[in-house]
């Protein structure tokens, strides 16, 4: 397991990547997770594609572990919390109990996404379309042209690495820097157990983070946070 001791400087503050997929904000004592896609398996089952119906349990176990590791008192989810808006009413009893316990344990805020724009907080927490916290915008999908610091999800970014002659795809954060490198925007990896991924260098991701002078993929390893350049402005 990747430790939480790697500092992640961003916009003049300190963040930490947790479990390779979540972001901890120590100053706010807050955990941020994107794209949980709870009840994705049950959604597919409704359409005839049967998958093991335990994805929500596994995802919520991951969230609970991240809360314990960090001591977070707040959780912000950055959209696509459920795979569809009806998922919040379809969640099976055991997972619903897990979620209710988590939303009682911490101050929980659901930011909605394109998959769940009409979700209801049936298991606790509060709902918002987006938030601005200490000048940082929290939303589901990066808004092209945004000049404020921004944290988002939506794209499920991954990067391909070559380790010991093997090609491995890892979830990553994608960070865009502005001209003076003092601030920027970040897309978080998908946190859910049943989520795929998009190449971090995909044009859709790079376009969403403009304007920028540099865009990097950030991947936690056992020893350090590794950065991989994805895009640079022409010299």
C-alpha positions, 0 to 999 in steps of 0.5 A, a space after each residue: 500500500 502506498 503511504 500517505 506521507 508524500 507531500 503533493 504541493 498544489 496552488 500554494 497548499 499541501 495535498 496528499 495522494 491516498 491509495 493512489 486514487 484519493 486526495 487528502 487536503 490536510 489544511 481542511 482535514 478533507 478527503 476528496 474522491 471522484 467517480 465512485 460509480 456506486 451501483 454500476 453492477 446493478 445498473 448493468 444487471 437491469 440491462 441484462 449484463 450480469 456482474 458480481 453485485 458487490 462493487 459498492 461494498 468494495 468502493 465504500 470499504 476503500 473510502 472507509 480505509 482512506 478516512 481511517 488512514 488520513 483522519 479526515 473529518 470531511 469528504 467531498 465526492 466530485 461527481 458520478 457518485 452513482 452510475 445513474 441517478 436512480 442508484 442512490 435508491 437502488 443501493 443494496 442493504 449492506 452497502 446502504 448501511 456502510 454508506 449511512 455509517 460513513 455519512 454519519 462519521 464525517 461531514 459528507 458532501 456529494 457533488 453531482 456529475 453527468 451520470 447522477 445529476 438528479 441523485 438524492 442523498 438517501 443515505 445522508 450527506 448534502 448535495 451540491 452541483 459545485 463548490 468553491 472552498 478557499 478559492 478552490 473550485 470543486 466540480 465534476 468536469 473540468 471547465 475549459 478556460 477556468 482561471 481559478 484553482 480547480 479540482 475535478 474528476 470525470 475523465 478517469 485518467 490513467 498512465 501506462 508505465 513500463 516496469 521491469 519490462 512489463 507495461 502497466 496501466 496506473 490511475 493518476 492525477 493530471 495536473 495543469 500549471 499556469 504561466 508562473 507555476 504558482 497555481 493550476 488545476 487537477 483532475 483526480 483518478 476514478 476511485 470506484 472499484 468498477 471504473 475504467 480509465 482514459 489515457 491521461 494524454 488523451 486530447 479531451 483531457 488536455 483540451 479541458 485543462 487549457 489554458 496551461 503552460 504544462 500538464 503532467 501525470 502524477 503517479 504515487 510509487 513506493 518511494 516517491 511521487 513520479 511526474 510524467 510530462 503530458 503536454 508543454 507549450 511551444 518554446 
